[in-house]
Amino acid sequence: IGSLQNATGYPRGLYTKDVMNADGKAIRAWTRDQRIGFLARMHACVETSLGKKIQFFPEKASAGTAPEDTNAVLQGLADSATLLKAGKLTMGPVLKNIAGKGWGGAPGGSGDESGVKAKAEMEEKERAEKAAAAAAEKERQDRENKEKALRAKERAAKEKAEKEKALAREKALAKEKALAREKARDEEDARERMEGE
């Protein structure tokens, strides 16, 4: 888990520094309940991260039985780390959801402070991500509003041009009719003069 956390950041804050740095001798010194609690916490973390249930019995895994279930949780760890690294998952909500589940280290131990700090860093990162997302959304809305205003302006200009064109056609037609009437009158006058002569 330590190498996975160093490479991807997952599952930072899940265990105390003492637990994460525990060597083989320290792990062998854990009680049965601590080992089971460690695995139960990991299982809860993976299920919360992926948003799905994974069949797993910490007692059996601690005893070395049910390897298929253990493999499913380990695969879940890898998948969750991939989501975190891709920015599709943040640890803050995960840690909040599994608070009190399993065993993550001795409360008040030297690593506990590190876990609190990591959690605070995750929460700060999450706040920054939300602020960045809000800023991006505002920028998108502003851009969309500008585009709408530009389209409305172009539409109004087009409508005005069409109205002016229609008005010009009407004027030309009226002028043409007036000329035709005047010509007809002139022709009528000419006929009348010829008849009078």
C-alpha positions in Angstrom: 0.0 0.0 0.0 2.9 2.3 0.8 4.3 2.1 -2.7 0.8 2.6 -4.2 0.3 5.7 -2.1 3.7 7.1 -3.0 2.9 6.6 -6.7 -0.7 7.7 -6.8 -1.6 9.4 -3.5 -4.2 6.6 -2.8 -5.2 5.9 -0.1 -3.5 8.8 1.7 -5.1 9.5 5.1 -6.6 6.1 5.5 -4.0 4.9 7.9 -1.7 6.6 10.4 2.0 7.2 9.6 3.0 4.5 12.0 0.8 1.9 10.2 2.0 3.0 6.8 5.6 2.7 7.9 5.2 -0.6 9.7 7.8 -3.2 8.7 7.2 -7.0 8.8 8.2 -7.2 12.5 5.7 -4.5 13.5 2.9 -6.0 11.5 3.5 -9.4 13.1 3.1 -7.7 16.5 -0.4 -6.5 15.6 -3.2 -8.2 17.4 -5.7 -10.3 15.5 -8.3 -7.6 15.8 -5.9 -5.0 14.5 -5.1 -7.1 11.4 -8.8 -7.7 10.8 -9.5 -4.0 11.4 -6.8 -3.0 9.0 -8.3 -5.2 6.2 -11.9 -4.1 7.0 -10.8 -0.4 6.7 -9.1 -1.1 3.4 -12.3 -2.9 2.2 -14.6 0.0 3.2 -12.3 2.5 1.5 -12.2 0.6 -1.8 -16.0 0.0 -1.8 -16.6 3.7 -1.1 -14.1 4.8 -3.7 -15.6 2.6 -6.4 -19.2 3.0 -5.3 -19.9 -0.7 -5.4 -20.0 -3.7 -3.1 -17.1 -6.2 -3.1 -17.5 -9.5 -1.4 -14.7 -9.7 1.2 -14.4 -11.2 4.7 -11.5 -9.6 6.6 -11.3 -12.6 9.1 -10.8 -15.0 6.2 -8.3 -12.8 4.5 -6.3 -12.4 7.7 -6.3 -16.2 8.0 -5.1 -16.5 4.4 -8.3 -18.1 3.0 -10.7 -16.7 0.3 -7.8 -15.5 -2.0 -10.3 -14.6 -4.8 -12.0 -12.1 -2.5 -8.7 -10.7 -1.4 -7.7 -10.3 -5.1 -10.9 -8.5 -5.8 -10.1 -5.9 -3.1 -6.5 -5.6 -4.3 -7.8 -5.0 -7.9 -10.2 -2.4 -6.3 -7.3 -0.7 -4.7 -5.6 -0.4 -8.1 -8.8 0.9 -9.8 -9.4 3.4 -7.0 -5.8 4.7 -7.3 -6.3 5.1 -11.1 -9.4 7.2 -10.4 -7.6 9.4 -7.9 -4.6 9.9 -10.2 -7.0 10.8 -13.1 -8.7 13.4 -10.9 -12.0 11.5 -10.8 -11.8 10.8 -7.1 -10.8 12.8 -4.0 -10.0 11.2 -0.6 -11.8 13.7 1.5 -15.3 12.4 1.0 -14.1 8.8 1.1 -12.4 9.3 4.5 -15.4 11.1 5.8 -17.7 8.2 4.7 -15.6 5.5 6.3 -14.8 7.4 9.5 -14.7 4.9 12.4 -14.7 1.8 10.2 -11.9 -0.7 10.8 -8.6 0.1 12.3 -6.2 2.7 10.9 -3.7 3.0 13.6 -3.5 3.9 17.3 -5.4 7.2 18.1 -3.0 9.7 19.5 0.0 7.9 18.2 2.8 9.7 16.3 1.2 8.8 13.0 -2.2 10.1 14.0 -1.1 13.7 13.5 0.1 12.8 10.1 -3.3 11.3 9.2 -5.0 14.5 10.4 -2.6 16.6 8.4 -3.1 14.4 5.3 -6.9 14.7 5.7 -6.7 18.5 6.1 -4.5 18.6 2.9 -7.0 16.5 1.1 -9.9 18.7 2.2 -7.9 21.8 1.1 -7.2 20.2 -2.2 -10.9 19.3 -2.6 -11.9 23.0 -1.8 -9.4 24.2 -4.4 -10.8 21.7 -7.0 -14.3 22.9 -6.3 -13.3 26.6 -6.6 -11.5 25.8 -9.9 -14.6 24.0 -11.1 -16.8 26.9 -10.1 -14.5 29.3 -11.9 -14.5 27.2 -15.0 -18.3 27.0 -14.9 -18.6 30.8 -14.6 -16.2 31.3 -17.5 -18.2 28.8 -19.6 -21.5 30.7 -18.7 -19.9 34.1 -19.5 -18.6 32.8 -22.9 -22.1 31.3 -23.6 -23.8 34.6 -22.7 -21.4 36.6 -25.0 -22.0 34.1 -27.8 -25.8 34.5 -27.3 -25.5 38.3 -27.3 -23.4 38.2 -30.5 -25.9 35.9 -32.2 -28.8 38.2 -31.2 -26.9 41.3 -32.5 -26.1 39.5 -35.8 -29.8 38.4 -36.1 -31.0 42.0 -35.4 -28.6 43.3 -38.1 -29.8 40.7 -40.6 -33.5 41.5 -39.9 -32.8 45.3 -40.3 -31.0 44.7 -43.6 -33.9 42.5 -44.8 -36.4 45.2 -43.8 -34.4 47.9 -45.6 -34.1 45.7 -48.7 -37.9 45.1 -48.6 -38.5 48.8 -48.2 -36.2 49.6 -51.1 -38.1 47.1 -53.3 -41.4 48.6 -52.3 -40.1 52.1 -53.2 -38.8 50.9 -56.5 -42.1 49.2 -57.3 -44.0 52.3 -56.3 -41.8 54.5 -58.5 -42.2 52.0 -61.4 -46.0 52.1 -61.0 -46.0 55.9 -60.9 -43.9 56.1 -64.1 -46.2 53.6 -65.8 -49.3 55.7 -64.8 -47.5 58.9 -66.1 -46.7 57.2 -69.4 -50.2 55.9 -69.7 -51.5 59.5 -69.1 -49.1 60.9 -71.7 -50.2 58.3 -74.2 -53.9 59.1 -73.5 -53.2 62.8 -73.9 -51.4 62.2 -77.2 -54.4 60.1 -78.5 -56.9 62.7 -77.5 -54.8 65.4 -79.4 -54.7 63.3 -82.5 -58.4 62.6 -82.4 -59.0 66.4 -81.9 -57.0 67.3 -85.0 
